[in-house]
């Protein structure tokens, strides 16, 4: 899914589209899952469980949650408070769905991932520069944390798309 979404983003950027939104990236993910899950007991829904961006169900049971943050517009800035809010939401959802997996996806233009913009986001810069697959703690609220494990990354083009698995 990550590679497919990345390639679709790159096609749009190569065609001169510069103002991609979170909805656009969600649509690429949703279309990929809809196609890949055809004729299986799985299906994909958008913003169904506590407004999580993408949820993969097996029958009536949610199995995979994806939360997405998108940074293609010049005025969009990564802020820890927004990440904390989404990661907190994912931790709460995982607490209620112990057999589910959760992922955090961040996509944006190369400029959005410039090193000076990542000062308070060591987990992002570490994922971009290393092939580390170890679990790392992330504190989203005082005395509240989750574990993040770098998952997929695509960054050889005009954009960057990276994911982490989240565990409570």
Secondary structure, DSSP 4 states (H G I P E B T S, - for coil): -HHHHHHHHHHHHHTT-----HHHHHHHHHHHHHHHTTTSSEEEESS-STT-SEEEEETTEEEEEEEEEEE-STT----HHHHHHHHHHHHHHHHH-TT-EEEEEEEEEGGGG-GGGGTT-HHHHHHHH-----EEEEEEETTEEEEEEEEEEE-SSSEEEEEEEEE-
